[in-house]
Amino acid sequence: MRVPIIAGNWKMNTTAASCADLCRGILQGTDGVSGVEKVVCPPFPFLSIARDCLKGSSIRVGAQNVHWAEKGAYTGEVSHSMLAGLVEYVIIGHSERRAYFCETDETVNKKVAAALAAGLKPIFCVGETEAEREAGRTEEVLLRQVRLGLGGIQVPEGFAIAYEPVWAIGTGKAATAPMANEAIGLIRAEVARLAGAAVAQSVRILYGGSVTPDNVAELGSQPEIDGGLVGGASLDADSFISLVRQTAEAAAAKP
Ligand code: PEP
């Protein structure tokens, strides 16, 4: 059985103090919950605060981005070797980075490869825009993003992918559970073509886009959905705790 992940993407939110408070609140409410991996992804300046607050716990820390080069003249960037040892996970290819910071399938591919080589665990994001879905291009877009993003990469067992339809992120308009399940099934089938059926069956594919405590149980009970990448609802400890607990329950109830 695949162990689901609830990963909180805190984006450009929190302060040093609120990051520490949030970590402590999440720790109190979820450290003992098993059957689900818990990941928090604060902004870069607060990663060591989160790491120190969560040291020795079952809650893992992730970054929100990484550069593919080891070091060099890349003003403002952070390399995989700087993150290794500080975090376990790293979000790569989030649609906000693709839309606002010119990330492409090619740069995302370089980042995933570099992160894996450095021993980091990517959460590789894919997802169609509203216009692409309305034009009937969802499958084509997802398969292209998976193929190019993972091209030439030996996908490890348990690798994490997040299916995040762009139209659902931060809009309060989540995909329906069957819709997300169908898209994730397409992604898993493409991973099987690239990496083989056994790896594809082990890969955790999260849904992201307006996940809340009100819809997480239904999403998590779908056969293909292995947890969530969560923005807004991960910024409140009680809400994050509820997401984790409901995801663990949904996973335990799966056949
Ligand atoms: C995200 O940031 O990846 C996300 C899905 O945000 P939200 O949960 O707020 O839609």
Boltz pocket constraint, residues with backbone or C-beta under 6 A from the ligand:
constraints:
  - pocket:
      binder: B
      contacts: [[A, 9], [A, 11], [A, 164], [A, 168], [A, 169], [A, 170], [A, 171], [A, 172], [A, 208], [A, 209], [A, 210], [A, 211], [A, 229], [A, 230], [A, 231], [A, 232], [A, 233]]
      max_distance: 6.0
